[in-house]
Amino acid sequence: MCRKYVYILIACCMAGITQARIGWPGHKKAAIVLTYDDGLASQRQYVMPQLENAGFRGTFFLYGQVVKAEDIPQWRGAATRGHELGNHSLFHPCLAGTTESTSSPCHSLECYSVKDMLIEISMMNNYLLAIDGKSEHAYAYPCGQCVVADGQDYSKPLLEAGIVKYARGTVRGIVTDIKKLDFSKVPTLPARPGCRSDELIRYAKDALAQGGLGVIVFHGVGGDYLTVDKEEHRKLVDFLAAHREEIWVGTFSEVLDYLAQQAGKE
């Protein structure tokens, strides 16, 4: 009988090993990454001051078609202050008919091959290099779509080619197991237009309870489109600031670099 209990105890311990929580730096218990798509004016006007007042930095995924020459000094300044600039492609290619697509017909995914997509992302990396001086940039799929005309998924070729190390996906979730993390499709929580802070804070609390990584995706904040109210965003930032001893708020690549390092030690 005692031997039976020993076997049960060993089995429980083994289960605990395979489901072990991520060991976050600085005795943190979880991580939250705040990301912002499309390089919108409201992000510079409202988001950056809110983040910087709390001592946080965000990741801003830019696409070339909307980055105007007169805006480049502001984005360069944001990078200098510690914000991350990410790659969101040159022309934001989505499937034709996608509600949030800004693509013209000749720049819809139906017109692209995997090779075309990789070339465009590489070109955007060069564009970003000219802004922030960095040779590596994370990627976010326009409209969360990564399947081109012939049905091929370009997510894996993108990482295999070494064009980016990490890409933000759109599957909702929290990263709790490094072994199961697909660095080409990091799960997220899209902030829906008009969503309230309690929904966003609940997601952060879930990440904290699970000891995992949560990634939130915003577009407009206090303006532009797919908009979240700036005060609701501020309440989320205030919550994270109040829990800074437990929750690491880092940039996308900063946190993913840490997880990749931990994965290499497994």
PyMOL commands that set and color helices and strands:
alter all, ss='L'
color gray80, all
select helices_A, chain A and resi 2-18+25-27+41-53+64-66+69-80+105-107+109-111+114-132+142-144+155-160+178-180+197-210+230-242+252-265
alter helices_A, ss='H'
color red, helices_A
select strands_A, chain A and resi 30-37+59-62+84-87+139-140+167-172+186-190+213-218+247-249
alter strands_A, ss='S'
color yellow, strands_A
deselect
rebuild
show_as cartoon
